[in-house]
Every structure is written in structure tokens, then in C-alpha cells.
Amino acid sequence: MDVQELHDRGLKRRVEMFGREAVDKRMKAFGDFGKPLQHIVNAYAYGDVWSRSALPPATKSLAMIAMMAAAGHSSELRVHLQGALKNGCSVEEIQEVLLLIAMYCGIPSANEAHRVAADVLREAQKP
């Protein structure tokens, strides 16, 4: 598969997970300067890694939540929480991952992750 095909497949996957508006916003956030980065994200993160079949999308989402929470990347955590809900993760599964963060990464990381998750879950419940 060539790089353009990976890019197109990745862009399609991103839109399925996060919605067209959110993807467009992220892709345009850094203007022309950010285009090479967005190409890498589309082609390799979503066109290749997220498209592999050994792990289901929900499992990948839970892993991403854990990594982003552990690393303290709140903005990326928010994005992947939204994607996790679209990938079929339950509130209980998300909560369990964030409790693991408390035990293995510390209460401050878990507090911030819970704050972000509570916001995302409230937004998801709005009609």
C-alpha cells in the first residue's frame, strides 16, 4: 500500500472516531506548518497502526487513555476519551483504566484524568 492510500485510510478512520469537524479543526490547527505532522498522523498512526486487526478499536482506545493519562497529556486524553466512546468503550471500562492510573502513576495524574473524563462524559450526555 502506498503512503497516499495509508493517509486516506487513516483520515477516514479518524473521521469515524472523532467526527469531521474535530478532525478538520485539528488538521488546521497549525496551518501549513502542521501539514507534514498531520500527514504522519493520518498515514501512520491511523492508516497503519489503528487499522491493524490484532486488537479491537475499543482495546486500543483504552490503551490510549491509559498512556495519555499517565503522561499528563490532557488535550490528547480528551480526544481519545471521545474516540473511546465511539469505539464502544463503556463508562465503567474507562473508569477502571483511570483507577489503574491512580495506583500506578499517582493520584495527581488520576485526578487530572478524572477531571477530563468527567467533562467528556458530561458533553457526551448532552442532547
N, C-alpha and C positions, 0 to 999 in steps of 0.2 A: 504494500500500500504506500502510495507516495505521501509526502508531507501535506499537500493540499487536501487530500482525502482525509487524513488524520484530523486536520484543522476543521474541516466541515463536519465530520462526525463528532468531534469534541464540542463544537459550537452548538450542534443540535442537542447533545447531551446536557450541556449547561443550561440551555433554554428550558429543557424538560424539567430540570431540577429546580431552577431558580426563577423562571419566567423571563420573558423577552425584555421587559422594562428593566429589571435588575441587572441582567447581563449587559444590555446596552449601556446602562449607567456605568458599570464597572469597566467596560471596554473603552469608554470615552473619558474616564476619569483623569487620565494623564495625557490626553491629546495625542498628537503624533509621536511624542517622546515615548509613550507607553505602548505603541503598536507592536514592537518586537516582543515585549513581555506578554501581551495578550495573545500573540500568535503561539508562543511557547505554552501558555496555559491551555489554550484551546487544543493544540495539536498533541501535546504530550501528556498533560495532566488528565484532560477529559477525553481526548481522542484515542489515547493509548491506555493509560493506567485505569481510568474509571470505566473503560469499555471492556476490560478483561472480565472473564466469567468465573474465575475460581472463587471469588467472594461475591455474594449478592450486594446490590447497592446499599441496602439498609446496614449491612455489616460494615461496609466502607464508611458510611456516614457516621456510625458510632465511633469508629476508629478516628475519624477526622475530628469529631467533637472532643474526644479524649486528648488528642495531640494539640489542638488549638487551645483548649482549656489549660493543659499542663504548661504550654509555652507562654500563656498570658496574652494570646493574640485575640482580643475581644472582638474586633471587627470581623475577622475571618471566622471566629466562633459563631457569630450571629448568622453569617451567610450559611455555614454548614449546619446549623440548627434548622434553618428554614429548609435546606435541602433534605435533611434527615426526615422531616415531617412529610415531605413529598415522596421520599423513598420508602415510606411506610413504617418508620420508627415510631414506637409508642412513647407517650409521655413517661411511662414507667421505665422503659429502657434508657431513655435519656437521663432520667433521674438517677438510675443505678450507675451509669457511667460517671456522672458528676459526683456521686458519693465515693466512687473509687478515687477520683481526683483528690478528695478531701483526705483520704487515708494515705495516699502515696505521693502526693505533690504538695499537700498542705492546705490548711484552712483558708488562707488568703486567696489562693488560686481557686478554690472551690466557691468561696463567697462571690468572687467576681463572675465566675462561670454561672452560678445560680442566678445572679442578677440579670445577666444577659439572657439566660434561658427563660426566666420568668417574663421578661419583656417580649421575647419572641413568641412565647406561648400565649400571652395576652393578645398580641397582634393577630395571631392565627385564629383566635376565637371570635374576633370581630366579624360581624356580618358584612 
